[in-house]
């Protein structure tokens, strides 16, 4: 009995000391003003033979590999990747390029007779572009809907310039007007 009394006393004393020594700090909250993010400089990107104006809602990414320019476009409809690539020569012609892009969307190759279904010529600010619109037949990995791409190809001197936006179908449909405005800003040197 004495042992249980001593155990009970020890337990009560421990609880008392624990509870009385626990002075929890008061919780304080602070309101800190949001730091202003400096506006991105929208310098006009340039290349040896051309320059362009970047739409305000396109976020420039570092150009890498073959890319002269690289942009991330994001809005309510999703995200798109915009690339600007320059290649010497033609790399096989229109149908070879079309089939390369179709392969990127997991579409089967087509032959020359199918070219008009995906290709048109566009005159924009006096420049002749080959213009392509493609949409995948299935929903690709990590996507909510079918993927699409629009590509404008411009030949100037010994180079072919490729302006390509890829993303989900609804996103590409929404950014096509700004893509065309972008093409209007291209200036040759």
C-alpha positions in Angstrom: 0.0 0.0 0.0 2.8 2.3 0.9 4.5 1.6 -2.4 1.3 2.5 -4.3 1.0 5.7 -2.2 4.6 6.7 -3.0 4.0 5.9 -6.7 0.8 7.9 -6.7 2.6 10.8 -5.0 5.5 10.7 -7.4 3.1 10.6 -10.3 1.1 13.6 -9.1 4.3 15.5 -8.3 5.7 14.8 -11.7 2.4 16.0 -13.4 2.3 19.1 -11.3 5.9 20.0 -12.1 5.4 19.2 -15.8 2.2 21.3 -16.1 3.5 24.2 -14.0 6.8 24.4 -15.8 5.2 24.4 -19.3 4.9 28.0 -20.1 3.9 27.8 -23.7 4.9 30.9 -25.7 2.1 33.1 -26.9 1.3 32.6 -30.6 2.0 35.7 -32.5 1.0 36.5 -36.1 2.6 39.0 -38.3 1.4 40.7 -41.5 4.3 41.3 -43.9 3.7 43.2 -47.0 4.3 41.3 -50.2 7.6 42.1 -51.9 7.2 43.7 -55.2 8.6 41.6 -58.0 10.5 43.7 -60.5 8.9 43.7 -63.9 10.7 41.6 -66.4 12.6 43.5 -69.0 11.0 42.8 -72.3 14.0 43.5 -74.4 13.5 42.8 -78.0 15.3 39.4 -78.7 17.6 39.4 -81.6 19.3 37.0 -83.8 21.8 37.5 -86.6 19.0 37.8 -89.2 15.8 38.6 -87.3 14.3 40.2 -84.3 10.8 40.0 -82.7 8.6 41.5 -80.0 7.6 39.1 -77.2 4.0 39.3 -76.1 3.7 40.5 -72.5 2.2 37.2 -71.2 5.0 35.0 -72.5 7.7 34.3 -70.0 11.1 34.0 -71.5 13.1 30.9 -70.6 16.8 30.4 -71.3 17.4 29.4 -74.9 19.2 26.0 -75.0 20.4 23.6 -77.6 19.1 24.7 -81.0 16.7 27.2 -79.7 17.2 30.9 -80.4 14.3 31.7 -78.2 12.2 29.8 -75.7 9.0 30.9 -73.9 6.6 29.5 -71.3 3.0 30.6 -71.8 0.5 30.0 -69.0 -3.2 31.0 -68.5 -6.5 29.6 -67.3 -6.5 27.1 -70.2 -3.1 25.5 -69.4 0.5 25.9 -70.4 2.3 26.0 -73.8 5.9 25.8 -74.8 7.0 28.2 -77.5 10.3 27.6 -79.3 12.2 29.5 -82.0 14.7 27.3 -83.9 17.0 28.1 -86.9 18.3 25.4 -89.2 20.4 25.6 -92.3 19.0 23.9 -95.3 15.5 22.3 -95.4 16.0 19.0 -93.6 14.0 17.0 -96.1 11.3 19.5 -97.1 7.7 20.3 -95.9 6.5 16.7 -95.6 9.6 15.6 -93.6 9.1 18.4 -91.1 5.3 17.7 -91.0 5.9 14.0 -90.2 8.6 14.9 -87.6 6.0 17.1 -85.8 3.3 14.4 -86.3 5.6 11.9 -84.6 6.0 14.3 -81.6 2.2 14.1 -81.2 2.3 10.3 -81.7 0.5 10.5 -85.1 1.3 8.3 -88.1 3.3 9.8 -91.0 1.4 11.1 -94.0 2.4 11.5 -97.6 2.5 14.5 -99.9 -1.1 14.2 -100.9 -2.2 14.8 -97.3 -0.1 18.0 -96.9 -3.0 20.4 -97.7 -4.9 19.1 -94.7 -2.3 20.4 -92.3 -0.4 23.2 -94.2 -1.2 26.6 -95.5 0.8 29.6 -96.8 0.4 32.8 -94.9 1.6 36.3 -95.8 2.2 38.2 -92.6 3.8 41.7 -92.8 5.2 40.8 -96.2 6.9 37.6 -95.0 5.9 34.2 -96.5 5.3 31.6 -93.8 4.5 27.9 -94.2 1.8 27.4 -91.4 0.9 24.1 -89.8 -1.8 23.1 -87.3 -1.8 19.6 -85.8 -3.7 17.8 -83.0 -3.0 14.4 -81.5 -5.7 11.7 -81.8 -5.3 10.7 -78.2 -4.6 12.2 -74.8 -0.9 12.0 -74.2 0.8 11.4 -70.9 0.2 14.0 -68.1 -2.4 15.8 -70.2 -6.1 16.5 -69.7 -6.9 16.6 -73.4 -5.4 16.1 -76.8 -2.1 17.9 -77.5 -1.8 20.4 -80.3 0.8 22.4 -82.0 1.0 25.3 -84.4 4.2 25.9 -86.4 5.2 28.8 -88.7 8.2 28.2 -90.9 10.1 31.1 -92.5 12.9 30.8 -95.0 15.4 33.7 -95.1 18.7 33.6 -96.8 20.3 30.2 -96.0 18.2 29.6 -92.9 14.8 28.1 -92.0 13.3 29.6 -88.9 10.7 27.5 -87.0 8.3 29.1 -84.6 6.4 26.3 -82.7 3.9 26.4 -79.9 2.9 23.1 -78.3 0.3 22.4 -75.5 -3.1 21.1 -74.9 -5.6 21.7 -77.7 -7.7 24.4 -75.9 -4.6 26.2 -74.9 -3.2 26.3 -78.4 -6.5 27.5 -79.7 -6.5 30.4 -77.2 -3.0 31.5 -77.8 -3.1 31.3 -81.6 -4.1 35.0 -81.9 -1.1 36.1 -79.8 1.1 33.6 -81.8 0.0 35.4 -85.0 0.6 38.8 -83.4 4.1 37.6 -82.5 4.7 36.6 -86.2 3.6 40.1 -87.2 6.4 41.5 -85.1 9.2 39.6 -86.8 11.7 41.9 -88.6 14.4 40.7 -90.9 17.8 42.3 -91.0 
